[in-house]
């Protein structure tokens, strides 16, 4: 009888612990982590002669590996729907690079979002910068 009672209590403890472990993992990160610290990792260079932006950033941020680079375009005109697209990247010496070709007369707002999220990380880290021709 004692073993049955102990077994029931032990089962409840195990189920409670499993629930707590899985519940904290499932709700540990509801939104990606963003901060100016991660924005500063992204370096943008505008090449006036080639009409393109060079984007450079580290392969890792806060221990997480680079996963995705997205270009967001939104227009000044309310009729411009906006769009986003993944960009092709190149790696060299622990840095990731991407080029964006642009027209000199482009009047839309361009921004780049860099996502770092390793395979088993719960929260993505996002850095975002505006592309400014200067």
C-alpha positions as a Markdown table, in Angstrom:
| # | Residue | x | y | z |
|---|---|---|---|---|
| 1 | Unk | 0.0 | 0.0 | 0.0 |
| 2 | Unk | 2.9 | 2.4 | 0.9 |
| 3 | Unk | 4.5 | 1.7 | -2.5 |
| 4 | Unk | 1.3 | 2.5 | -4.4 |
| 5 | Unk | 1.0 | 5.8 | -2.5 |
| 6 | Unk | 4.6 | 6.7 | -3.1 |
| 7 | Unk | 4.3 | 5.8 | -6.8 |
| 8 | Unk | 1.2 | 8.1 | -7.1 |
| 9 | Unk | 3.1 | 11.0 | -5.5 |
| 10 | Unk | 6.2 | 10.4 | -7.6 |
| 11 | Unk | 4.1 | 10.3 | -10.8 |
| 12 | Unk | 2.5 | 13.7 | -9.8 |
| 13 | Unk | 5.9 | 15.2 | -9.1 |
| 14 | Unk | 7.3 | 14.0 | -12.4 |
| 15 | Unk | 4.3 | 15.2 | -14.4 |
| 16 | Unk | 4.5 | 18.6 | -12.7 |
| 17 | Unk | 8.2 | 18.9 | -13.4 |
| 18 | Unk | 7.7 | 18.0 | -17.1 |
| 19 | Unk | 4.9 | 20.5 | -17.4 |
| 20 | Unk | 7.0 | 23.3 | -15.9 |
| 21 | Unk | 10.0 | 22.4 | -18.2 |
| 22 | Unk | 8.0 | 22.3 | -21.4 |
| 23 | Unk | 5.8 | 25.3 | -20.4 |
| 24 | Unk | 8.9 | 27.5 | -19.8 |
| 25 | Unk | 10.4 | 26.5 | -23.1 |
| 26 | Unk | 7.3 | 27.0 | -25.1 |
| 27 | Unk | 6.7 | 30.5 | -23.7 |
| 28 | Unk | 10.2 | 31.6 | -23.0 |
| 29 | Unk | 10.4 | 33.9 | -26.0 |
| 30 | Unk | 7.2 | 35.4 | -27.5 |
| 31 | Unk | 9.0 | 38.0 | -29.7 |
| 32 | Unk | 12.5 | 38.1 | -31.2 |
| 33 | Unk | 15.2 | 39.9 | -29.3 |
| 34 | Unk | 15.9 | 43.4 | -30.7 |
| 35 | Unk | 18.2 | 46.1 | -29.5 |
| 36 | Unk | 20.5 | 48.8 | -30.8 |
| 37 | Unk | 23.4 | 46.5 | -29.8 |
| 38 | Unk | 22.4 | 44.1 | -32.6 |
| 39 | Unk | 21.7 | 46.9 | -35.0 |
| 40 | Unk | 25.3 | 48.1 | -34.6 |
| 41 | Unk | 26.7 | 44.8 | -35.7 |
| 42 | Unk | 25.4 | 45.5 | -39.3 |
| 43 | Unk | 27.7 | 47.7 | -41.4 |
| 44 | Unk | 26.3 | 49.3 | -44.6 |
| 45 | Unk | 28.4 | 50.8 | -47.3 |
| 46 | Unk | 26.9 | 52.7 | -50.3 |
| 47 | Unk | 28.9 | 52.5 | -53.5 |
| 48 | Unk | 27.7 | 55.5 | -55.6 |
| 49 | Unk | 29.6 | 54.3 | -58.7 |
| 50 | Unk | 28.2 | 50.8 | -58.7 |
| 51 | Unk | 24.8 | 51.8 | -57.3 |
| 52 | Unk | 24.8 | 49.1 | -54.7 |
| 53 | Unk | 24.9 | 48.6 | -50.9 |
| 54 | Unk | 27.4 | 46.3 | -49.3 |
| 55 | Unk | 26.0 | 44.8 | -46.1 |
| 56 | Unk | 28.4 | 43.1 | -43.7 |
| 57 | Unk | 27.9 | 41.6 | -40.2 |
| 58 | Unk | 29.3 | 38.8 | -38.1 |
| 59 | Unk | 28.2 | 35.2 | -38.5 |
| 60 | Unk | 27.3 | 35.0 | -34.8 |
| 61 | Unk | 25.5 | 37.3 | -32.4 |
| 62 | Unk | 25.3 | 36.5 | -28.7 |
| 63 | Unk | 26.3 | 32.9 | -29.5 |
| 64 | Unk | 23.7 | 32.4 | -32.1 |
| 65 | Unk | 24.5 | 31.7 | -35.8 |
| 66 | Unk | 23.3 | 33.7 | -38.7 |
| 67 | Unk | 20.2 | 32.3 | -40.3 |
| 68 | Unk | 18.5 | 34.8 | -42.6 |
| 69 | Unk | 18.9 | 38.2 | -44.2 |
| 70 | Unk | 15.8 | 40.0 | -45.4 |
| 71 | Unk | 15.3 | 43.2 | -47.4 |
| 72 | Unk | 12.2 | 45.2 | -46.5 |
| 73 | Unk | 11.0 | 47.8 | -49.0 |
| 74 | Unk | 8.2 | 50.2 | -48.2 |
| 75 | Unk | 7.2 | 53.1 | -50.4 |
| 76 | Unk | 6.5 | 56.7 | -49.6 |
| 77 | Unk | 3.4 | 56.4 | -51.6 |
| 78 | Unk | 0.5 | 54.8 | -49.8 |
| 79 | Unk | -0.4 | 52.8 | -52.9 |
| 80 | Unk | 3.0 | 51.1 | -52.9 |
| 81 | Unk | 2.3 | 47.8 | -51.1 |
| 82 | Unk | 5.8 | 47.1 | -49.9 |
| 83 | Unk | 7.6 | 43.8 | -50.1 |
| 84 | Unk | 10.4 | 41.8 | -48.6 |
| 85 | Unk | 12.8 | 39.2 | -49.9 |
| 86 | Unk | 15.6 | 37.0 | -48.7 |
| 87 | Unk | 19.0 | 38.0 | -49.9 |
| 88 | Unk | 21.9 | 35.8 | -51.1 |
| 89 | Unk | 24.9 | 36.0 | -48.7 |
| 90 | Unk | 28.6 | 35.2 | -48.9 |
| 91 | Unk | 30.8 | 34.2 | -45.9 |
| 92 | Unk | 34.4 | 35.1 | -45.5 |
| 93 | Unk | 36.6 | 35.2 | -42.4 |
| 94 | Unk | 33.7 | 35.0 | -39.9 |
| 95 | Unk | 31.8 | 37.8 | -41.6 |
| 96 | Unk | 28.7 | 37.5 | -43.9 |
| 97 | Unk | 28.2 | 39.8 | -46.9 |
| 98 | Unk | 25.4 | 40.7 | -49.2 |
| 99 | Unk | 25.0 | 43.1 | -52.0 |
| 100 | Unk | 21.9 | 45.1 | -52.9 |
| 101 | Unk | 21.8 | 46.7 | -56.3 |
| 102 | Unk | 19.8 | 50.0 | -56.3 |
| 103 | Unk | 18.8 | 52.7 | -58.7 |
| 104 | Unk | 20.1 | 56.2 | -58.1 |
| 105 | Unk | 16.5 | 57.5 | -58.3 |
| 106 | Unk | 15.0 | 54.9 | -55.9 |
| 107 | Unk | 12.6 | 56.8 | -53.6 |
| 108 | Unk | 11.4 | 53.9 | -51.5 |
| 109 | Unk | 12.5 | 53.3 | -47.9 |
| 110 | Unk | 14.9 | 50.3 | -47.7 |
| 111 | Unk | 15.8 | 48.4 | -44.6 |
| 112 | Unk | 17.6 | 45.2 | -43.9 |
| 113 | Unk | 16.8 | 42.7 | -41.2 |
| 114 | Unk | 19.4 | 40.2 | -40.1 |
| 115 | Unk | 18.3 | 37.2 | -38.1 |
| 116 | Unk | 20.5 | 35.1 | -35.9 |
| 117 | Unk | 19.0 | 31.9 | -34.6 |
| 118 | Unk | 20.9 | 28.7 | -34.1 |
| 119 | Unk | 19.1 | 25.4 | -34.6 |
| 120 | Unk | 18.2 | 24.9 | -30.9 |
| 121 | Unk | 17.8 | 28.5 | -29.8 |
| 122 | Unk | 14.3 | 29.5 | -28.7 |
| 123 | Unk | 14.5 | 33.2 | -29.5 |
| 124 | Unk | 15.7 | 34.8 | -32.7 |
| 125 | Unk | 18.0 | 37.8 | -32.5 |
| 126 | Unk | 17.2 | 40.5 | -35.0 |
| 127 | Unk | 19.3 | 43.5 | -36.1 |
| 128 | Unk | 17.8 | 46.1 | -38.4 |
| 129 | Unk | 19.3 | 49.0 | -40.3 |
| 130 | Unk | 18.0 | 51.5 | -42.8 |
| 131 | Unk | 19.8 | 51.8 | -46.2 |
| 132 | Unk | 20.8 | 55.4 | -46.7 |
| 133 | Unk | 22.7 | 56.7 | -49.8 |
| 134 | Unk | 25.4 | 59.0 | -48.5 |
